[in-house]
């Protein structure tokens, strides 16, 4: 039984998405975890293009860079295939998916068949966090170009049985401009933590 955990935060111990993922993992009772932290150890930003280009080059003419990129893409695809479940802590940055996450998605897909359902029917918890608020009524409602993308790739393309947990206003207490939302942020944090614990229990029951 293998559970893949992928983290993408650049904030180290201050990460809200990591905090949520830890709550999910805590409920798994020490189940084996395959870990990849693409925020702390980013994948090479040019590897996806190099892996794709390699497909158009005869194997005996490929450069070392081609071989390395193809091997990395295959490794990422293999981690997804081998997983019985996954915990994906993928925060929102600059209104969308971070470069770390996009590189991971692209490389993994380059390492598989076109449209391959790496996580077909497998339970997957995606945890995403946002510093501000982007829901109805917020000044930047509609600026979240992250969450729907995660649903599309993880759920629709990769076929996961997806549980999505979101938390907003993580910058309350950090950015003074958001001080007016302290109570709202506390409620959102509590709700997200409860959802993460419940998701962990549900995941433990399936794996």
TAZIVEN-V986186 format. One line per field, one symbol per residue. burial: I if it has 9 or more other ideal C-beta (glycine too) atoms within 8 Angstrom, else O. A space follows every 10 residues. Layout:
burial = ???
This chain:
burial = OIIIIIIIII IOOOIIIIII IOIIIOIIOO IOIIOIIIIO OIIOOOIIOI IOIIOOIOOO OIOOOIIIII OIIIIIIIII OOIOIIIIII IIIOOIIIOI IIIIIIIIII IIOOOIOIIO OIIIIIIIII IIIIOOOIOO IOOIOIIOII IIIIIOIIII OIIIIIIIII IIOOOOOIOO IIOIIOOIIO IIIOIIIOII IIIIOOI
